[in-house]
Amino acid sequence: MTEETIPSLPDYTEASLERAFASVLEEARCEASAAGFDVEAFRLHWLGRKQGRLKLISDAWLKAAPAEARRSIGQRFNQLKEQVEGHLAGAGEVKSATEALDVTLPGMRPRVGVEHPLIRTMHEVVAVFQAMGYSVGVGPEVETDYYNFESLNFPPNHPARDTQDTLVVAGQEGKPLRERLLMRTHTSPVQIRTMERQAPPVRIVIPGKVHRNDAADATHSPVFHQVEGLCVDTNITFSDLKGTLDHAMKALFGSSVKTRFFPSFFPFTEPSADVQISCIFCNGKGCRKCKHSGWIELMGCGMVDPAVFGFVGYDPKKYSGFAFGMGVDRIAMMKYGISDIGLLYSGDMRFLEQFA
């Protein structure tokens, strides 16, 4: 039997059908066991959709058969197809076995990735506060106006909202202002969500990504990272805040680092302060990086405004607390001597491989 011709069946008796299909099966077996067996060529020869052997046999024997013989021919044809596919499966297993891993060959050492400098810095900051008993909180990056502003003592039309250059989700004009969605401008909403769920005492540190409509330059990016913290309990004072942040800065930058506090303003804290550390590059003597002042401003902080406690149901006569926040990107740039924040987001492997 050749590829070009499929002989006609002399008749449709069981004996004739048995001999015809046995001949085809033997042909397939011989081809599959031949030296230099090509699996793909065998598949195309027998299972090809247009000129495959099984297609030609089906056209010549099955379609031309009388109705009373089609059941018997169909059963034998299905058995033939299973046998042919079995030869293919067996050949595939043999091929896989020959291509199996040779354990005697020298191994290839996999390249292990390292943390991005931003993630590494964030983990370092968080670890400092975890060592002081703070838990880690997370929250959504798409927030409502209520959690991002109103519950943090930013009432509608408050001028302090203008300083945050908010990216607002479009098409929400029909919603009440407090329900409108936006990209969070700070991780402070997690403080509110935590206080809503948990009664004091609360000690939480909140790392995360935030978004503002800032024009990208060497020191600004529309996407950046923050680590904020919150501590609420009875008898929490500004001295506790100063001691906590002084210890954290020493843990991050070395025991010789000094801290100092300057009055500032944030709607959700009162009193508020900006925190500076002595320049880690010149040890406070004055250099270009600290603008010859000997000090670098690093974060904001303050005592939680009693109005904020009113939004979460805390009694401001019983509880007090402090909050703080710092930019992870700026700390990473200081620690690793990076001059352009855009490099942290460029994905340039030539830059990132320096930190491997």
C-alpha positions as CSV (number, residue, x, y, z in Angstrom):
1,M,0.0,0.0,0.0
2,T,1.5,3.3,-1.1
3,E,0.8,6.9,-0.1
4,E,-0.5,7.7,-3.5
5,T,-3.0,4.8,-3.7
6,I,-5.5,3.4,-1.2
7,P,-6.7,0.1,-2.6
8,S,-10.4,-0.5,-2.7
9,L,-11.9,-3.1,-0.4
10,P,-12.9,-6.3,-2.3
11,D,-15.9,-6.7,-0.1
12,Y,-17.2,-5.7,3.4
13,T,-17.1,-9.0,5.1
14,E,-15.4,-9.2,8.5
15,A,-12.5,-11.2,7.1
16,S,-11.8,-8.7,4.4
17,L,-12.0,-5.8,6.8
18,E,-9.7,-7.6,9.3
19,R,-7.0,-8.2,6.6
20,A,-7.2,-4.6,5.2
21,F,-6.9,-2.9,8.6
22,A,-4.2,-5.3,9.7
23,S,-2.1,-4.5,6.7
24,V,-2.4,-0.7,7.4
25,L,-1.5,-1.2,11.0
26,E,1.6,-3.2,10.1
27,E,2.6,-0.5,7.7
28,A,2.4,2.1,10.5
29,R,4.3,-0.2,12.9
30,C,7.1,-0.8,10.5
31,E,7.5,2.9,9.8
32,A,7.5,3.8,13.5
33,S,10.2,1.2,14.3
34,A,12.4,2.1,11.4
35,A,15.9,3.5,12.0
36,G,16.1,7.3,11.9
37,F,12.4,7.6,12.7
38,D,11.2,11.2,12.3
39,V,8.3,11.9,14.7
40,E,7.1,15.0,12.8
41,A,7.3,13.4,9.4
42,F,5.3,10.4,10.8
43,R,2.7,12.7,12.2
44,L,2.2,14.5,8.9
45,H,2.2,11.3,6.9
46,W,-0.5,9.6,9.0
47,L,-2.4,12.4,10.6
48,G,-2.2,15.3,8.1
49,R,-5.5,17.0,7.6
50,K,-5.5,17.0,3.8
51,Q,-3.2,14.2,2.6
52,G,-2.6,12.1,5.7
53,R,-3.0,8.3,5.4
54,L,-5.9,8.2,7.8
55,K,-7.7,10.9,5.9
56,L,-7.3,9.0,2.6
57,I,-8.4,5.7,4.2
58,S,-11.5,7.3,5.7
59,D,-12.4,8.8,2.3
60,A,-11.8,5.5,0.4
61,W,-13.2,3.0,2.8
62,L,-15.6,4.6,5.3
63,K,-17.4,7.2,3.2
64,A,-17.8,4.7,0.3
65,A,-19.1,1.9,2.4
66,P,-22.7,0.8,2.4
67,A,-24.7,1.8,5.4
68,E,-24.8,-1.7,7.0
69,A,-20.9,-1.8,7.0
70,R,-20.1,1.6,8.3
71,R,-20.4,0.7,12.0
72,S,-17.9,-2.1,11.7
73,I,-15.5,0.0,9.5
74,G,-15.9,3.0,11.9
75,Q,-14.9,0.9,14.9
76,R,-11.8,-0.5,13.2
77,F,-10.9,3.0,11.9
78,N,-11.0,4.4,15.4
79,Q,-8.8,1.5,16.7
80,L,-6.3,2.2,13.9
81,K,-6.2,5.9,14.7
82,E,-5.5,5.1,18.4
83,Q,-2.7,2.7,17.4
84,V,-1.1,5.4,15.2
85,E,-1.3,8.0,17.9
86,G,0.1,5.5,20.3
87,H,3.2,5.2,18.1
88,L,3.5,8.9,18.2
89,A,3.2,9.1,22.0
90,G,5.7,6.3,22.5
91,A,8.2,8.0,20.2
92,G,7.7,11.3,22.1
93,E,8.5,9.6,25.4
94,V,11.7,8.1,23.9
95,K,12.7,11.5,22.5
96,S,12.0,13.2,25.9
97,A,14.1,10.5,27.6
98,T,17.0,11.2,25.2
99,E,16.8,14.9,25.9
100,A,16.6,14.5,29.7
101,L,18.9,16.4,32.0
102,D,22.3,14.9,32.2
103,V,23.1,15.2,35.9
104,T,26.8,14.4,35.3
105,L,27.3,17.8,33.4
106,P,28.5,20.8,35.4
107,G,25.7,22.8,36.9
108,M,24.7,26.4,35.9
109,R,24.5,28.8,38.8
110,P,21.2,30.7,38.5
111,R,21.4,34.5,38.7
112,V,19.7,35.6,41.9
113,G,18.0,38.9,41.9
114,V,18.4,41.5,44.6
115,E,16.1,44.1,46.0
116,H,15.6,47.4,44.2
117,P,17.3,50.2,46.1
118,L,13.9,51.7,46.8
119,I,12.5,48.5,48.2
120,R,15.7,47.8,50.2
121,T,15.5,51.2,51.8
122,M,11.9,50.9,52.6
123,H,12.5,47.5,54.3
124,E,15.4,49.0,56.3
125,V,13.2,51.9,57.5
126,V,10.3,49.6,58.4
127,A,12.6,47.2,60.2
128,V,13.8,50.0,62.5
129,F,10.2,50.7,63.7
130,Q,9.3,47.0,63.9
131,A,12.2,46.6,66.3
132,M,10.4,49.2,68.5
133,G,7.2,47.3,68.5
134,Y,5.4,48.8,65.5
135,S,3.2,46.6,63.3
136,V,3.1,47.2,59.5
137,G,-0.1,48.5,57.8
138,V,-1.1,48.6,54.2
139,G,-4.1,50.1,52.3
140,P,-5.4,50.8,48.8
141,E,-3.6,53.2,46.5
142,V,-7.0,54.3,45.0
143,E,-8.7,56.1,47.9
144,T,-11.8,58.2,48.5
145,D,-11.7,61.9,49.2
146,Y,-13.0,61.2,52.7
147,Y,-10.0,59.0,53.8
148,N,-7.4,61.0,51.9
149,F,-8.5,64.4,53.0
150,E,-11.6,65.0,55.0
151,S,-10.9,62.5,57.8
152,L,-7.4,63.9,58.1
153,N,-8.8,67.4,58.9
154,F,-8.6,68.7,55.3
155,P,-12.1,70.0,54.9
156,P,-13.4,70.9,51.4
157,N,-11.8,74.0,49.9
158,H,-9.1,74.0,52.6
159,P,-6.0,75.7,51.1
160,A,-3.7,72.8,52.2
161,R,-5.3,70.6,49.6
162,D,-3.7,72.7,46.9
163,T,-0.2,71.6,48.0
164,Q,-0.8,68.0,47.2
165,D,-1.5,68.2,43.4
166,T,-4.0,65.4,43.5
167,L,-4.6,63.0,40.6
168,V,-8.4,62.4,40.6
169,V,-10.2,59.6,38.8
170,A,-12.3,61.0,36.0
171,G,-16.0,60.9,35.5
172,Q,-17.2,61.2,39.1
173,E,-18.8,64.6,39.1
174,G,-22.1,63.1,40.1
175,K,-20.8,61.6,43.3
176,P,-20.7,63.5,46.7
177,L,-17.2,64.9,47.2
178,R,-16.3,62.6,50.0
179,E,-17.0,59.5,47.8
180,R,-15.0,60.5,44.8
181,L,-11.9,58.4,44.0
182,L,-8.4,59.6,43.7
183,M,-4.8,58.3,43.8
184,R,-3.7,58.7,47.4
185,T,-1.3,61.5,47.9
186,H,0.1,60.1,51.2
187,T,-0.2,56.8,53.1
188,S,-2.0,58.7,55.9
189,P,-5.4,57.2,55.0
190,V,-4.2,53.9,56.4
191,Q,-3.8,55.6,59.8
192,I,-7.5,56.4,59.7
193,R,-8.5,52.9,58.5
194,T,-6.4,51.4,61.3
195,M,-7.9,53.6,64.0
196,E,-11.4,52.8,62.8
197,R,-10.8,49.1,63.2
198,Q,-8.6,49.1,66.3
199,A,-8.9,50.6,69.7
200,P,-5.8,52.1,71.4
201,P,-3.0,51.4,71.9
202,V,-1.9,51.7,68.3
203,R,1.6,51.6,67.0
204,I,1.8,51.2,63.2
205,V,4.2,52.0,60.4
206,I,2.9,52.3,56.9
207,P,5.1,51.9,53.8
208,G,3.7,52.4,50.4
209,K,3.4,54.1,47.0
210,V,1.8,57.5,46.6
211,H,0.9,59.7,43.6
212,R,0.9,63.4,43.0
213,N,0.6,65.5,39.8
214,D,4.3,66.7,40.1
215,A,6.3,67.5,37.0
216,A,9.2,65.1,36.8
217,D,12.7,66.5,37.4
218,A,15.8,65.5,39.3
219,T,14.1,65.6,42.7
220,H,10.4,65.1,41.9
221,S,8.3,62.3,40.4
222,P,4.6,61.8,40.0
223,V,5.0,58.4,41.7
224,F,7.1,58.1,44.9
225,H,7.1,56.2,48.2
226,Q,6.5,57.1,51.8
227,V,6.8,55.5,55.2
228,E,4.5,57.0,57.8
229,G,4.0,56.1,61.4
230,L,1.3,56.5,64.1
231,C,1.4,56.0,67.8
232,V,-1.7,56.4,70.0
233,D,-2.0,55.6,73.7
234,T,-2.6,57.3,77.0
235,N,0.0,60.0,78.0
236,I,1.8,60.1,74.7
237,T,3.8,63.4,74.6
238,F,6.0,65.3,72.2
239,S,9.0,64.0,74.1
240,D,8.0,60.5,73.0
241,L,7.9,61.6,69.4
242,K,11.4,63.2,69.6
243,G,12.9,60.2,71.3
244,T,11.4,57.8,68.8
245,L,12.6,59.7,65.7
246,D,16.0,60.4,67.2
247,H,16.5,56.7,67.8
248,A,15.2,55.8,64.3
249,M,17.6,58.3,62.6
250,K,20.5,56.9,64.6
251,A,19.6,53.3,63.6
252,L,19.4,54.3,59.9
253,F,22.3,56.7,59.6
254,G,24.6,55.9,62.5
255,S,24.9,56.8,66.2
256,S,26.6,60.1,65.5
257,V,23.6,61.6,63.7
258,K,21.8,64.4,65.5
259,T,18.2,65.5,65.0
260,R,16.5,68.9,65.5
261,F,12.9,70.0,65.1
262,F,11.5,73.2,63.6
263,P,7.9,74.4,63.9
264,S,5.8,73.6,60.8
265,F,2.1,73.1,59.8
266,F,0.1,70.0,58.8
267,P,-3.7,69.9,59.1
268,F,-3.7,66.5,60.9
269,T,-1.1,67.3,63.6
270,E,-0.9,70.1,66.2
271,P,1.8,71.1,67.1
272,S,3.7,70.1,63.9
273,A,7.4,70.0,63.1
274,D,9.9,69.4,60.4
275,V,12.8,67.1,61.3
276,Q,16.3,67.7,60.2
277,I,19.3,65.5,60.7
278,S,23.0,66.5,60.8
279,C,24.5,66.0,57.3
280,I,25.7,62.5,56.9
281,F,28.2,63.5,54.2
282,C,30.1,66.2,56.1
283,N,29.2,65.4,59.7
284,G,27.5,68.7,60.1
285,K,30.4,70.8,58.9
286,G,28.7,72.1,55.8
287,C,28.9,70.9,52.2
288,R,27.2,71.2,48.8
289,K,24.7,68.4,49.6
290,C,23.4,70.2,52.7
291,K,23.8,73.6,51.1
292,H,26.6,74.4,53.6
293,S,24.1,74.4,56.5
294,G,25.3,71.2,58.1
295,W,21.6,69.9,58.2
296,I,19.3,68.0,55.9
297,E,15.5,68.1,56.2
298,L,14.1,64.6,56.2
299,M,10.6,64.4,57.4
300,G,7.5,65.9,59.0
301,C,5.8,65.0,62.2
302,G,3.6,66.2,65.0
303,M,1.0,65.4,67.7
304,V,-2.2,64.0,66.3
305,D,-4.8,66.8,66.1
306,P,-7.8,66.0,68.4
307,A,-10.1,66.7,65.4
308,V,-8.7,63.6,63.7
309,F,-9.6,61.5,66.7
310,G,-13.2,62.8,66.3
311,F,-13.4,61.1,62.9
312,V,-12.5,57.7,64.3
313,G,-14.3,57.8,67.6
314,Y,-11.3,58.1,69.9
315,D,-11.7,60.2,73.1
316,P,-9.2,63.1,72.8
317,K,-9.4,63.7,76.5
318,K,-8.2,60.2,77.2
319,Y,-5.8,59.5,74.3
320,S,-3.0,61.3,72.6
321,G,-0.6,60.3,69.9
322,F,2.0,61.4,67.3
323,A,2.4,60.8,63.6
324,F,5.3,61.2,61.2
325,G,6.1,60.6,57.6
326,M,9.2,60.5,55.4
327,G,10.0,60.1,51.7
328,V,11.7,56.8,51.0
329,D,13.0,58.0,47.6
330,R,14.9,60.8,49.2
331,I,16.5,58.6,51.8
332,A,17.5,56.1,49.1
333,M,19.1,58.9,47.1
334,M,21.0,60.0,50.1
335,K,22.2,56.5,51.1
336,Y,23.3,55.5,47.6
337,G,24.5,58.8,46.2
338,I,21.8,59.0,43.5
339,S,21.4,62.5,42.0
340,D,18.3,62.0,39.8
341,I,15.1,60.4,41.2
342,G,14.2,59.3,37.6
343,L,16.9,56.7,37.7
344,L,15.0,54.8,40.4
345,Y,12.1,54.4,37.9
346,S,13.9,54.0,34.6
347,G,14.4,50.3,34.7
348,D,17.9,50.8,33.3
349,M,19.8,47.6,34.2
350,R,23.1,49.4,33.9
351,F,22.0,51.6,36.8
352,L,20.4,48.8,38.9
353,E,23.3,46.4,38.5
354,Q,25.4,48.7,40.7
355,F,23.3,47.6,43.7
356,A,23.6,43.9,43.0
